[in-house]
Structure formats: structure tokens, C-alpha cells
Amino acid sequence: MSEISRPHWHSRLERAWQKAPIVWLSGVRRVGKTTLARSLSGITYLNCDLPSTAERMEDPERFYRSLSHPVLVLDEVHQLPDPSRVLKIAADEFPRLKVLATGSSTLAATQKFRDTLTGRKRQVHLVPVLAAELAAFGIVDLERRLLHGGLPGALLAEERDLEFYSEWLDSFFARDIQELFRVEKRTPFLLLVETLLRQSGGLAEVTGLGRAVSLSRPTVMTYLDILQTTHAITVLRPFHDGGRQELLHQPKIYGFDTGFVAWSRGWNELRTEDCGLLWEHLVLETLLAAAEPMKLHFWRDKQQHEVDFVVARSRGQCDAIECKWSARAFDSRGLRAFRDAHPKGRNFLVTPSNTAQVRQVGDLEIVFTGLEELMLCLRQPT
């Protein structure tokens, strides 16, 4: 896997280094952070899980002066006794040195970071393998990506290994949750995770989640914050302007990977409607991987009209994105209701097709497009 080219992520890292000397590369366990880091040229690589690395970093100044490469990778940097001190010295005293620090969660997750490195860092969130990267991984079947998921180990396995997903959850709890957050209730915590995966893409109601897993509402709220911090879920808030007919508060929660959603639902093969749900997840993962952060929402009104994703722009404009496995299944009523309430912006229908075409559907102008073309369109000014 070390020979697989990932130019999108290399470009993301380089763009981040143009803004700050430290890049924090985060993402869930086994998403490929170490392999991506090792694929960079001109690096000194250190595994911070090793005691020998902690010894070498006892005198950071001396170590930095000894480096002969322009890039230092500190893999699992939170394992160091005082990671914020190590990174702060690098940024302040060796500003020409590029540092890539990796971890499964956001930088603020561990109490070891007494300094948040304000102004010295940028963050890059590595998501599972994107649809645009499948050819580089030797995958030609998009449905394989939906069913197996985008963690390289699962995606590249000859056969789908159901134990991979349960074992991953065990490791996730032991290494990420217990180490960083000291969560003691293993069984209800993992039950909540599996419930969220099974209901992924649906509206979330905290009290109902609590009843389903026998946890109090405050505990569920705490666990949801932890799961966001560790990138295990994405929470989307509804888009609205305060209209009485619009959903104002209740969020949607998405699991981090299509393979885990399929596993949690017991899907061993995919029907067309299954592909539609997982395709929506894959579109979201692609939007999250964009070079420039987007203000992502969904939209729904009290008449059950809905738009999958809304990208908020300036001056009241917003892009509406609908996701369909087949364009023939598209129903424009939700998009039309949305535009009655929010008329300014562009409309997109995203399908697995790789061609972009503008079509007039009633009084709506809609761009029918594939994922790669969508991202190009979204980068263009409105």
C-alpha cells in the first residue's frame, strides 16, 4: 500500500504547511495516517508509541538541530509525555521545519496538550478512501467500496471479513476511548456506537438514544461529543432561517464509514436502496475531504420535504445537493420546497455518473453530476 499515490492528501498537507509549520493529521484508527505520512518525501519518521522516541525527544532542541530532512513525522504524538511542549519548540525555534503530527482524534482530545498551539498549526482530517482514489487502490467496483468501506485493510481484503469490524470497535474503545477519555462503561458505549451506525443518516433524538442503550441523556450527550472528537460520527445541523415550517434543532448523525454502516445493518450484499443510502454517506465523506472547509447542513420541513446536503454561502446563497444512486429515482419535490424557502443558490444531483449536465426540471435548473465534477463546481464562486 505504500506505493499507492494519494495526490489529493499530499496537496492538502502542503497547503496546510503553507499556513503553519505544524500539521495535525487526524482520522479514525486504521484509516491510513501512518502509510500516508510515510509516503511523503524527505521525512524523518518517529513512532511515538516506542519508548526510544520519548528518550530522543527529552531534549527537543538538540534533536531538531540534528535533523537532516525538512519534514518530521511524529506518529501518535499524544503518546509523548509532553507533546505540546515538543511541538511548540519546533514551531517557535525551528520555523523552517515542517512537522506532521498524527492522532486518531482532534488535538484537544488529550489533557496532555496544555497548549493548543494557536497560530502554529493547521488540521487535516483523513477520511476513508475516496471514490476518486479507488483506481489507485486497484478497485474498479464502486459497490465494493460501499459494502467493504474505505479503511484500506477492509477495502483491499480479498474477502469481506466481518470480524474486522467488531475487532476494530474493540480496539477503538481500548486505544482511543479509554486512553483519552477514561470512559468506563464499555458495553453501553459500544452499544451506542452500533446504534448510531445502524441508524446512520437519520434524525437523532438524544432521549430516544438514551432509552435504547440504557444511558442518561447527559451521558449520551457526553458520548456524542467524544465520538465527534474521535471522528467516529459526523453531526449535521439543519439549515434554516428561523422559518416556522423548517426543522430547527434536531440533527442528523452519520457514521464515519460505509462498511461499518453496512455491517451494523447486517448487509452481506447490497440492494439498490442500500446503495442509495451508502452513496449518500460516500458523498458526505467527499465533502468532508474538501480542501477548503464547508459549512455543511441538511434541510427538512414539517411536511417531510428534505434536501440531503446544503452548503451555506455568503449573502444568503446556498448550494443544495441531492444524492441518488440512479438519476431515475430523483424526485424534485424536496428541492422545490427548499428553493421556495431559500431561492438563491445552485442545485446539484449527484450520481455515480462521471459526466456533468445542466438540466431544466420544471422551474429548477439542476446540475446532474458525478462526485469529482461536483467538487470542481463547488470550488467555483457562485
Secondary structure as UniProt FT lines:
FT   TURN            2..3
FT   HELIX           7..17
FT   TURN            18..19
FT   STRAND          22..26
FT   TURN            29..30
FT   HELIX           33..38
FT   STRAND          43..47
FT   TURN            48..49
FT   HELIX           51..56
FT   TURN            57..58
FT   HELIX           60..66
FT   STRAND          71..75
FT   HELIX           77..79
FT   HELIX           83..93
FT   TURN            95..96
FT   STRAND          98..103
FT   HELIX           107..109
FT   TURN            111..112
FT   TURN            118..120
FT   STRAND          121..125
FT   HELIX           131..133
FT   TURN            134..138
FT   HELIX           142..148
FT   HELIX           152..155
FT   HELIX           162..171
FT   HELIX           172..177
FT   HELIX           178..181
FT   HELIX           186..198
FT   TURN            199..201
FT   STRAND          202..203
FT   HELIX           206..213
FT   HELIX           217..229
FT   TURN            230..231
FT   STRAND          233..238
FT   TURN            244..245
FT   STRAND          252..255
FT   HELIX           258..264
FT   TURN            265..266
FT   HELIX           272..288
FT   STRAND          296..301
FT   TURN            302..303
FT   STRAND          306..312
FT   TURN            315..316
FT   STRAND          318..323
FT   HELIX           327..329
FT   HELIX           333..341
FT   STRAND          347..350
FT   STRAND          357..361
FT   TURN            362..363
FT   STRAND          364..369
FT   HELIX           371..379
//
